[in-house]
Amino acid sequence: MSRRSLCLLLLTTFLSVFSALSPFNALAQRDILPSNGYFLASDAENVRQVWRLSTDGSTQMLTYAPSNIQGFAVSLDEQQIAYFSDGRLWLQRLDSEAQLIAESAEEYFLTPAFSPDGTQIAYTDGGIWIVDLNGGTSRQVIADKPLNDQFNSILRYYVGQFLDKDTLYIQYFDYGPYESAAFPALLNVNSGALTADEQFEPYAGLSMTPLADGRLLFTAYSRIGGGMPGLVLLNRDFVTSQILLADEPRLKEEAKSDIIMPMPDAVETQPGQLRFIGERLLPAFGYELFDYDLTTGTLTVDTQSLKPTESWSFHQLSPDGKLIAGLANYDWQTGQGGDLTIIELATGIELDLNIPANVHNFHWHITPTQP
């Protein structure tokens, strides 16, 4: 090797090491979010598309649908997107064009769901359907069922999320002349067998989070006066349920404290440690943070005031429980999207992110923890 070649090699090696160790390079690549986020926002043609908010705070449009996307899901490896647009279900692999995989007659487009290995997609259309992405076939696992009562009520099933390759969490509703409530159930996508707790309380605004030990955590919109439990734990067999907190958790501590009704979201910050948002309705509207220890049953109230106000919608805690995301100034009547706002809970500081206006359906990408 010549002296010149050796000098160039040493210089290149030095620059590579310097670049890797440079604080400026580390700053440029520093993650400010614990996971990627996904949302809907309009493109230059005012068509609603799927966007990604990366951990470094940058945003990127991922789809190019010709008409508005109503609902979507992202695969566990974040390489595939399934979305509803113009009455059709499409699959967008990030390295190729979107392909049509199913037609849908549903009036309301809900979120599809990927299996953990990304080979199946579940969607709602008069029941629950499964698309096999390897074979390209679709099959209905369970169909909506008329109840043949005087009100022509229908038992309707809606996709939630896969718990494993064979088990799908779903919700079912009794659609009739009166306000319906959601019941949770587990559906075996191979046999069509349904597992539900007959004693389980109906919930409005139900959400479900798998915990590290395999149990399922449910949150709900409670009612004042001992109406419905607001934080419930179930085993995967749906046989054993445990009410962790009923409504008004603050009333357990002080008889004259504020009443907490809805619990919009909950996460497991570490095994056995839960954090959830409580929505305070009296004497003034606001939000508070609660931490709950599954082992000791200890409820801790974070007394700091959260910045979100009544103009916020769709509150979501980040997977590590350190950030809260919401859509400010969301207009329910016109369907106009909101301004995506993410706040660091420890400091109350709003993150300065370059995010498109009129955001819909934001969610963090959460990787399930296997028991």
N, C-alpha and C positions, 0 to 999 in steps of 0.2 A: 504494500500500500504506500502510495506517495505521501510526502509530507503534507501537500495541499489537501489530499483526500482525508488524511488523518485529522487535520485541523477542522475541516468541514464537518466531519463526523462528531468531533468533540463539541463544536459549536452547536450543532443540531441537538445533541444530547443535553447540553446545558440549557438551551432555550426550552426544550420540552419539560425538563425538570422545573425550571423557573416558572414556566406557565402553569404547571400543575400546582405549584406551591404558592403562586402569587395570590395575595389577598384580594386583588381586583378580580381575578378569575373566579375565585371562590364566591365572591359577592355576586358576580354575574350569574352563577349557577345555583345560588342558594334557594332552597325551597322555602316558600313562605306559607304554603298550605300543606296539610298533612296528607291529602289525597287529591286526585283530580275531581272536578265537578263537571256536570253536564246540564245543559239547559236548552230551551228553545228561544230563538230570537230571529228577527227578519234579516234577509239578505238584501242586496242592493236593489232587487226587484220587488221588495216587500213581501217575499214568500218566507214563511216561517220554517227555519231549518234547525238541525241539531248542532250545537256548539260545544266545545270543550274548554273548560277553564283549567289550565295545567297548574301543577304545584308551584311553578315559578311565577305564577300570576298572569301569564300570557293567555290569550284566547285564540281559538281557531275554529272556523266553520268546517264541519265534517261531511255534511250531506248537500245534495243538489237536487232536491225534489222539485218538480214543476208546480206543485200546489202545497198549501199549508200542511205541515206535519202536526197531528193532533196529540199523539202519544208515542213514546219510544222507550227502548231498553238497550242497555249496553252489556255486552258479554263480560264474563269475569276477567278475561285477559285483555279487555278493552280493544279488541281487534275487529269486532262486529257490532253493528247497530241494527236493531229491528225497529221499524216505525210504521205507523198508520198514516196514510195520506190518500185522499180522494177515494175512500172506501176500499182501499187495498192495503195489504200488509207487505212491506218490502224488507229485503235484507241488504244492508250496505256493508260490505267488507272494505276495510280502509284502504286496501291496495287494488280495488276494482270498482266497477260500476254497480249500482244498485240493481237487484233482480226481484221481480215479483214472485212472492211465494204463496200468497193466499188472497182470496176475495173475502170481504166481510160485509154482512148486512146489518151490523150493529149501528144503531142510531148514535150512540155515544162511544167515542173511541177511547178505550182505556189502554193502560200500559201492558204490553206483552211481557214475557219473561223468558230468559235464557236458562237452560240447564247449566249446572256448574262446568261441564266439559264443553259447552258451546255447540253441541250437536243437535239440540232440540229447542224449539220455541213454542211456548204455550200462549194462546190468545183466546179472547172471549168473542163468541158469536153464537148466540142462542144456546150457550153452554160453554164447555171447555174443549178446545181443540189443541192437538199437538202436531207440529210440523217436524218431520225427521229431515234434517239438513243433509245427511249423508245419502239417504235414499230418495229425497225429494217428494215424499208422500205426506199426506195429511189425514188425520183420523180424529173423530169426535170421541172423547173419553166419557163425558157426561153431558146430558142434554137438559135444558130448562124443562120444568115439569109443571103443567097446569094443575091447579089444586081443586078445580071443579067445585068451587064454592059459589055462593050467590053473587060474589063480587068479581068473578072471573080472575081471581088472583093467580099469580105465577111465581113459582119458586125459581129464582134466577141465580146462576153461579158466575162468579167473576174471578179472574186470575189474580193471584197475589205474587208469590215468588217461589222458586224451587228451593227446597231444603237439602235435597240430594238428587241424584239422577232419576230416582223413582218416585219421589214425593214432592207434591206441589201444595203449598199453602194457598187456600182460596177463601173467599167470603161468599156467603149465600144470603139472599134477601127474599122476604115474602112481599112481592109486589102486588099491592091491592089498592083500595081506595084510601087507606090511611098511611100515615108516615111509617116507612119501613125501617127496621134496624138490622145491622150487620151481625152475622154470626160467623165465627171462624171454623174452619174445618181443614183436614188434611186429605188430599186426594192421591191415591196410587195411580200413576199415569199408565201403568201396564194393565192392571185389572179393573180399574174404575171404582175400586172400593173407597168408600168415604168414611172417614173417622171424625166424629164430632162429639163434644161433651154435651149431653142432653141437659145438664144442669148449668151450663155456662150462661152467664148473663149476656143479653144482647147489648151491643155497643154502637154508639154513633161516633164516627171519626176514628175508627179502630186502626191501630198500627201494630206491627209485630216485629220483634227483633230477636234473632237466635242468639243465645248466650254461649259463652265458651264451654260450659258444662253440658250443652245439648238441650237445655230447657228453653222455653219460648216465653218472651216477655211481651205482654200486651199493655198498651196504653189506651185510654179512652177519654171521652168528654163526659165527665161525671155530672151528676145533678145535685143541687143543694138539698139537704135533708135526708141523707142516707139513701139516695136513689140507686146509684150504680157504683161499683168499685172502679177506681181509676188506674190502678197498677196491679196487674195480675200475672202470676207465674204459672205456667203449665209444663208438665212433662210431655215428651214427644208422643206418648201414647194417648194423650188427651184424657187420661183417667184421673190423674191427681192434679187438682188446681189449688192455688194458694193466693189469697188476696193479700198483697203486700201493703197496699194503702187504699183505703176507701176515700170518698170525696172529703174535701176540706182538711188536707193534712196539717195545715197550720193550726186548726182548731184543736188538734191533739196536744199542742204545746200551750197555747194561751186561749182562754175562753173568749177573749175580745179581739183576737187577731183577725187579720184579713182572711177572707174566704178564698180558697183556691179551687177553681172548678176544672176547666179543661187542662189536660196534660198533653200538649201537642207533639212532643217528641222525647225519646229517651235513647241513651247509648250506654254501652258497657265500656267504661274508660279503661278498666283492667279487670281481670277475672274477679267476679264477685262484687265489683264496685259500679253502681249505676249513677248516672247523672240524668236528670230530666228537667224540662221546663214546666213551670206552673204558671197558669194564666190567672192573675188576680183580678177579680171583678168588683170587689167591694173593699173599702169605701171608694177607691178610685182604680181605674183600669191600669194594668201594668203587668210586668212579667218578673218572675224570680227563678233562681236556680236552686235545685235541690240535689243533694247527694244521699244515696241510700246504700248502706252496707248490708249485703245479703246474709252475711254470717251472723252479725250481731243485731240486725234489724234497726240500726241507728239511722235516724233521719236528720240530716244537717241542712240548714237553710242558709244559703248565701245571701246575705242582706244587702249586697250592693245593688244599686238600681241599674237595670238593663236599659240601654238606649232605645230599643225598639218600642214603638208606640202603637196606638190603635190603627195606624195606617199600614202596619206590616201584615203580611200574609205568608203562609207556607213556611213557618219557622223550622229550621233544621240545625241540629247540633252536628259539628264535625265528628268524624269517627273517634277522635281522641278527646272530645268534649271540651276543647279549648276555644273553639270558635262557634259563633252562631250566624247563620245565613237567613236572610228573609227578603221578600219583595216589598219594597216601600211604594206607597201610592198606587197599589194595585186596584184596578177598577172592576169590580165584580159585574156590574150591570152591562158595561160595554165590552167586556172581555179584553180590555187593554192591559198589556203586560205591566209589570212593575220594575222598579229600579233595584237590581240585585245589590244588596248591601251585606258585607261580611264584617263582623265585629270581633275583636279579640277580647274575650271575656275577662281576662285578668286585668286588663288596663282600660277597657271600654273604648279603645281606639278603633276607628273604622279604617279598614285596609284601603289603600289607594290603588285601585285596580282599573284597568282600561277595559270595561265591559260594555257590550252593546246595550242600547236602551230597550225598553219593552220586553223584559225577560219573562218567560213562562217556565214552569215545571223544573225548577232547579233541584238537583239532588247531588249529594256527595257520592262518589264511587266507593262503596264499602266492600271489602273482601271478607266474606264470612269466616269466622274462626271455627275450625273443626274440633269437636269435643275429643 
